[in-house]
Amino acid sequence: MKHTYKIIASLFIIALAFSCKDEKAAGTKKIEETLTSGTTTILVDNTVEPAVDDVLQVFHSVYPRAHIALVNKSETEVVKDLVENKAGVAVMSRLLTDEENAYFVKRKITPQITQFASDAVAFIINKAAKDTVVELNEILKLVKGQTSDKVQKLVFDNANSSTVGELLKMANVKQLPSQNIYSLKTNEEVIRYVHDNPGSIGVVGVNWLSQPSAEMSKIVSDVTVLAVDNVKIDKSVKRYYKPTQSNIATGSYPLIRKVYVLNYSGRDGLGMGFATYIGAFEGQRIILKTGLLPIKLPYREIEVTN
């Protein structure tokens, strides 16, 4: 009888072991990657990260089988990781150059590109400053390595940032000078620096100001967003424009750039699913709330009754 009990106990232990193994295998089974499920990584330019993260949070709630890791980096780092195939999808404020695209041409990968918003490069200053406007030409003087009576110091989030690239292109120079220009690491650090250091002008993506985190809200409220002139549209009377959605829409603000999801993964997977969502009605409504200008302005139906 004891021998029978030992056999039954042994069989039970073996069955339990196999059961646990099966449960563990089922729990770690990889979810098939589709447009709305699976696991992937999306690289994002730090200057537009808050807006993209807002959309991603809702996307995850709608599609719980989707697991997207958002990797926040400077523009140069994003391009480097794309080219080195560390990720196949990126959110950037520009398209890749022909030279950068050549790496994908060799691999016979045709990108799927989704433009979903327009962004603005904003200039901020300590609230104690008297000035609330700045001339773009005075900003560009520092970028060119010249001196300005009105702008003493420019602070960028990163030497490899897309905001640096935007101003270098406008100033028609290849690199930043060593004088009166400072680089930190993130847009958040720039806002903190301007808050604590009167006299400096910070250069940030506008959505870091329009929808700050709870931690950054008080700091953002203590900096001033400068209005900028636009000589391209104002020929006689000088006017100044803030980076509001309406001024982005009309082209009045002079530093506007488009924002894209670049899919170089070579397949219609989860990255394409997110690109479709951010460019569709629900995603565009979220983008509208972030301070960026959506490509498709969401409509509202108003019922008029007598």
C-alpha positions, -999 to 999 in steps of 0.1 A, spaced: 0 0 0 28 24 9 45 15 -24 12 24 -42 11 58 -24 47 65 -34 39 58 -71 8 81 -70 28 108 -52 56 106 -78 31 108 -107 14 138 -91 48 156 -87 57 149 -123 23 160 -136 26 192 -115 60 199 -129 48 195 -165 17 217 -157 39 245 -143 62 242 -173 32 245 -197 18 275 -178 52 292 -179 55 285 -216 21 299 -223 28 330 -202 60 338 -221 46 329 -255 55 357 -279 24 377 -292 23 377 -330 31 412 -344 3 427 -363 -9 463 -368 -24 463 -332 -4 436 -313 31 425 -306 62 442 -294 83 469 -311 105 499 -305 99 534 -318 126 561 -317 114 596 -311 131 630 -314 132 645 -279 117 678 -291 84 662 -299 84 633 -274 56 646 -251 31 647 -280 40 613 -292 39 598 -257 4 612 -252 -8 594 -283 10 562 -274 -7 561 -239 -41 561 -255 -30 536 -282 -19 512 -255 -52 515 -237 -72 508 -269 -49 479 -280 -37 461 -248 -19 434 -268 4 462 -283 36 469 -265 56 498 -279 88 510 -262 93 547 -269 131 555 -270 137 593 -265 169 606 -282 184 635 -301 178 637 -339 213 626 -347 211 596 -324 177 586 -339 191 586 -374 222 567 -363 200 540 -347 178 537 -378 208 533 -401 224 507 -378 190 488 -378 186 491 -340 150 501 -346 129 503 -377 105 531 -369 112 567 -358 94 600 -352 113 630 -366 108 665 -377 124 659 -411 129 632 -437 162 614 -442 187 628 -466 197 609 -498 229 599 -481 211 585 -451 185 568 -473 213 550 -492 217 525 -464 181 514 -469 183 514 -507 211 489 -504 188 467 -482 160 472 -507 137 488 -480 112 514 -492 100 536 -462 64 542 -453 62 578 -444 33 594 -424 32 631 -418 9 637 -388 16 672 -374 33 706 -378 56 717 -350 72 750 -340 106 758 -325 100 781 -296 122 806 -278 118 810 -240 132 835 -215 130 839 -177 98 856 -167 117 884 -149 129 897 -183 112 928 -197 114 917 -233 85 896 -246 96 897 -283 128 888 -302 140 894 -338 149 862 -356 179 880 -371 193 886 -336 190 849 -328 207 839 -361 236 863 -354 247 841 -325 242 810 -345 266 825 -371 292 833 -344 284 870 -344 275 892 -314 241 907 -307 232 936 -285 198 920 -278 206 883 -274 234 873 -251 231 835 -247 213 807 -265 207 774 -248 198 742 -268 187 709 -255 215 690 -273 242 697 -298 227 670 -320 192 683 -316 167 689 -345 163 725 -332 200 730 -338 197 717 -373 167 740 -380 186 771 -370 218 761 -387 199 757 -419 182 791 -415 216 807 -407 233 789 -436 261 776 -415 274 741 -408 281 741 -371 274 761 -339 301 785 -327 318 780 -294 308 814 -279 274 823 -264 259 789 -273 252 762 -247 239 727 -251 224 705 -223 207 671 -228 169 675 -230 142 701 -236 132 697 -199 167 707 -188 166 738 -211 133 750 -195 148 745 -160 180 763 -170 161 793 -183 139 793 -152 170 795 -130 192 817 -152 179 851 -163 194 865 -194 195 833 -214 171 823 -242 162 787 -244 153 768 -277 127 741 -273 99 722 -291 66 740 -285 48 709 -271 71 709 -240 54 742 -231 18 737 -242 12 705 -221 38 702 -194 39 673 -169 27 679 -134 63 682 -122 72 708 -149 39 728 -148 50 754 -122 84 759 -139 69 764 -173 44 789 -159 75 810 -147 90 813 -182 79 835 -210 75 823 -246 89 850 -269 70 863 -299 92 863 -331 91 885 -362 85 871 -397 102 892 -423 90 869 -451 54 880 -447 57 914 -431 74 937 -456 66 971 -441 52 970 -406 71 947 -382 49 922 -363 57 895 -338 41 861 -335 40 834 -308 41 797 -317 4 791 -313 -16 766 -333 -33 794 -352 0 810 -361 14 777 -372 -17 771 -393 -15 805 -411 23 803 -415 27 835 -395 52 820 -371 86 818 -388 100 785 -374 76 757 -384 85 722 -393 66 690 -402 66 659 -381 67 624 -395 65 587 -385 92 571 -406 88 533 -410 119 516 -423 111 482 -408 102 468 -442 69 453 -430 34 463 -421 37 456 -384 30 474 -351 50 505 -362 27 509 -391 -3 504 -369 8 533 -347 15 555 -377 -20 548 -390 -35 556 -356 -16 589 -350 -27 600 -385 -63 590 -381 -92 609 -364 -85 598 -328 -48 603 -330 -53 638 -346 -76 648 -318 -49 640 -293 -23 658 -313 -45 689 -313 -45 689 -275 -6 687 -273 0 721 -289 12 707 -322 -10 714 -353 -26 681 -366 -25 675 -404 -62 668 -404 -81 692 -381 -107 672 -362 -143 685 -369 -171 689 -344 -207 685 -352 -230 712 -337 -267 706 -335 -287 738 -338 -322 737 -324 -350 763 -324 
